[in-house]
Amino acid sequence: MEAGVERLAAFCRDCLWTAPERPENAAGPRPAATRCPACGSPRLIGHTEMNELSIAHIDCDAFYASVEKRDDPSLRDKPVIIGGTSRRGVVSTACYVARIYGVRSAMPMFKALELCPDAVVIPPEMAKYARVGRQVRRLMLELTPLVEPISIDEAFLDLSGTAMLHRSIPAVTLARLAIRIERELGITVSIGLAANKYLAKIASDLDKPRGYAVIGATEAKTFLADKSVALIWGVGKALQSHLARDGISRIGQLQTMDETDLIRRYGTMGQRLARLSRGEDRRSVSPDREAKSVSAEITFFDDVDDPTRLDRSLRALAEKVSRRLKAAGLGGHTIVLKLKTPDFKTITRNRRLADPTKLADRIFRAGHELLRKEIDGRRFRLIGIGVSDLVEADGCDPPDLVDEGAVKRAKAEAAMDRLRQKFGTDAVNVGMLFGTGAKPRRDK
């Protein structure tokens, strides 16, 4: 806590009324207020470690749907689903009204509409969402240069050393930012404030939407003890099943185990299990994390060795990566193929292009050449494709004077992009994606 900045016992998230911290030996009772004495709001924040905490995770609430409701006020109280409009489409996100009916991200659209038949389905408009995401990011950067983007709608912030600049502890500065985002951009965010990134990310999910939660270092171990091991960053379904076979389902069980024993059982992941289970996270907020790569991957239910099926999955992933690049106004020089074998061995191969690209066609073709060299009868449980060495999109994909087919394919892709922007992601697809028969377990 910086000298010269008032220490607080509590504050109001709505009007920013503050209650100064009282000395321990001050006379008189300390009533626990349930409403703000200034505005009557019940949204008061008070925590014994609040004045010392400076690591935050900010997550926009149902981001795509919130932007659409902002732009069309008639949708405000209606269930809204963002995703492909055909029955073969998939839910990208859903507003909180739709979530009450059980609609979730990545759910098939036909299933979502069975659960919520009155929902308004809107095809995603990624360029618009990216623009709003950049506006949110600019407001974050006005508070601190230590902003680490995680995705288009969430980021970590480190507000250490900013109290004198903003004339308030970081906890209040963050509440002020949430108010500003809501007033100026018309969307809401949820905030998690904690001693480190892991706890801050957990905290931001505790009180959505328009949430604000605090997890202090001293309470972390107790808070985590009864939670599922799935809450630990990096514990996917496979490791969760492995832990379950060993009789471990709750984080508290990991807290009682020796770190050396966990490393012996689970390799390098064992060290992460030991430390995160106790709420310990040494990662710093890294502002240069953004713009290193854009990627997507699929883990199959069953291990795959069929070249056609692998190719089709690769093409679908290339389309997804391309959409993300175009939405962010980026392209990249290097194509990275990722494969994982049934014994969890990871294989990565990369190819640097003569010119940077954002096109799905070029991403897929480069990835296909890398994949072809790895297909030798082995089976794979995961396939992924990524683009790294990122640059601004303006310098990407100059006309290929040698390959006339590349020019035609680029024009066809641009036409498909226009149709998707108008009618949704699933409005049009390349032929090889139909009838894939792929059974992905997890899609990132």
Secondary structure, DSSP 8 states (H G I E B T S, - for coil): --TTS--EEEEETTT--EEE---TT--S-----SS-TTT--S-EE--TTTTT--EEEEEETTHHHHHHHHH-GGGTTS-EEEE-SSTT-BEEEE-HHHHHTT--TT-BHHHHHHH-TT-EEE---HHHHHHHHHHHHHHHHTT-S-EEEEETTEEEEE-TT-HHHHTS-HHHHHHHHHHHHHHHHS--EEEEEESSHHHHHHHHTSS-SS-EEEE-TTTHHHHHHTSBGGGSTT--HHHHHHHHHTT--BHHHHHTS-HHHHHHHHTHHHHHHHHHHTT-------GGGTTSEEEEEEEEEEEE--HHHHHHHHHHHHHHHHHHHHHHTEEEEEEEEEEE-TT--EEEEEEEEEEEE--HHHHHHHHHHHHHTT-SS--EEEEEEEEEEEEEGGGS----SS-HHHHHHHHHHHHHHHHHHHH-GGG---GGGTT----EEEE-
